Amino acid sequence: MALLTVRAAAERMGIGYSTLKQWIFQGKIRTTTTAGGHHRLSEAEVDRMPARQAPEKEPARRAKASEGVIVALSCRNRIRGFVEEVRTDGLLGQVRLRIGDQILTAVVTTDALNELKLHRGDDALAIIKSTEVMIARESWSTDSSAKPRRRRK
């Protein structure tokens, strides 16, 4: 009998990690505890639970959402690049996108990263939607006359 981690069992059941943890704490699902205090679920217990506990419409709704293809998007700030690094840690993940000689870093949920299936070297599109844009000016030297200014004609 194989034992699964809580995260692996939640993914297999099609539910969230935190939902499964709550079920464990409420006693709705049986687990084995390791010497270190971590919960493990048997495959038989995982197979028993979805029919009784998981909402019936949830998996169908998720499947339909992932079937569609976006053909148009209202956002104008789209930047193409390639994935330099993908890291996940718990609930959040980080994607580093190389755009020319610049790096754009985005923090997104681990669920979103799993759905996107991004890997190093993949082409990707950064879509930026913001209500605030900051603009900065770099100083080339301490002498203000060193860099000529552009003047309006």
C-alpha positions in Angstrom: 0.0 0.0 0.0 1.6 3.3 -1.2 1.4 6.4 1.0 1.0 9.8 -0.5 1.9 13.2 0.9 -0.9 15.6 1.6 0.0 17.8 -1.4 0.2 14.8 -3.8 -3.1 13.5 -2.5 -4.8 16.9 -2.9 -3.6 17.1 -6.5 -4.8 13.6 -7.2 -8.2 14.3 -5.7 -8.6 17.6 -7.6 -8.9 19.7 -4.4 -6.8 22.4 -2.7 -4.0 21.5 -0.3 -5.6 23.7 2.4 -8.9 22.0 1.9 -7.4 18.5 2.4 -5.5 19.7 5.5 -8.8 21.0 7.0 -10.4 17.6 6.3 -7.5 15.9 8.1 -7.8 18.2 11.1 -11.6 17.7 11.2 -11.2 14.0 11.1 -13.0 13.5 7.8 -10.1 11.6 6.3 -7.8 9.0 7.8 -4.1 9.5 7.7 -0.9 7.9 9.0 1.5 10.2 10.8 5.3 9.9 10.2 7.9 10.0 13.0 8.4 13.7 12.1 4.6 14.5 12.5 3.8 14.7 8.8 0.5 13.2 7.5 0.5 10.5 4.8 -2.6 9.2 3.0 -3.1 5.7 1.7 -4.1 5.4 -2.0 -7.3 3.5 -0.8 -8.3 6.5 1.4 -7.6 8.9 -1.5 -9.8 6.8 -3.8 -12.6 6.6 -1.2 -12.8 10.4 -0.6 -13.5 12.3 -3.8 -17.0 10.7 -4.4 -18.1 11.6 -0.9 -16.4 14.9 -0.1 -15.4 16.8 -3.3 -18.0 19.0 -4.9 -19.4 17.3 -8.0 -19.4 20.4 -10.3 -15.9 21.6 -9.4 -13.8 19.2 -11.6 -16.1 19.8 -14.6 -15.8 23.6 -14.2 -12.0 23.4 -14.1 -11.9 21.2 -17.2 -14.0 23.6 -19.2 -11.9 26.6 -18.1 -8.7 25.0 -19.4 -10.2 24.0 -22.8 -10.6 27.5 -24.2 -8.0 29.5 -26.1 -7.6 33.2 -25.6 -7.9 34.8 -29.1 -8.0 38.5 -28.0 -6.9 40.4 -25.0 -7.6 44.0 -24.1 -4.3 44.7 -22.4 -1.8 46.6 -24.6 1.3 46.1 -22.6 2.5 42.8 -23.8 6.2 41.9 -23.8 7.7 38.8 -25.3 10.6 36.9 -23.8 11.8 33.5 -22.8 11.7 31.9 -19.4 15.1 32.0 -17.6 14.0 30.5 -14.3 10.9 29.0 -12.6 10.8 28.5 -8.8 8.0 27.4 -6.6 7.8 27.4 -2.8 4.5 26.5 -1.2 1.6 28.7 -2.4 3.6 31.1 -4.5 6.0 30.7 -7.4 8.4 33.0 -9.2 9.1 33.3 -13.0 12.0 35.2 -14.4 11.5 36.3 -18.0 14.4 37.5 -20.1 13.5 40.3 -22.5 16.6 41.3 -24.4 19.2 42.2 -21.8 16.6 42.9 -19.1 14.9 40.5 -16.6 11.3 40.7 -15.6 10.3 38.9 -12.4 6.7 37.9 -11.7 5.3 36.3 -8.6 2.3 34.1 -9.2 0.5 31.3 -7.5 1.9 27.8 -7.8 -1.4 26.6 -9.2 -1.1 29.1 -12.0 2.5 27.9 -12.8 1.3 24.3 -12.8 -1.4 25.2 -15.3 0.9 27.2 -17.5 3.5 24.3 -17.5 6.3 26.8 -17.9 9.9 25.5 -18.0 13.3 27.2 -18.5 13.8 28.1 -22.2 10.1 28.3 -23.1 8.8 31.4 -24.9 6.4 33.4 -22.8 4.4 36.6 -22.8 4.4 39.1 -20.0 1.1 41.0 -19.9 1.3 44.1 -17.7 -1.9 45.6 -16.3 -1.3 48.3 -13.8 -2.9 51.5 -12.5 0.4 52.9 -11.6 3.5 53.4 -13.8 6.7 54.9 -12.4 9.2 56.6 -14.5 12.8 57.3 -13.4 15.7 59.2 -14.9 19.3 57.9 -14.6 22.2 60.2 -13.8 25.1 59.6 -16.1 27.6 61.6 -13.9 27.6 64.2 -11.1 28.2 67.0 -13.6 24.8 67.9 -15.0 26.3 69.4 -18.2 28.0 66.1 -19.2 24.8 64.7 -20.8 23.1 67.0 -23.2 19.3 67.6 -22.7 16.8 67.3 -25.4 14.8 70.5 -25.9 11.5 71.1 -27.5 11.6 73.1 -30.7 
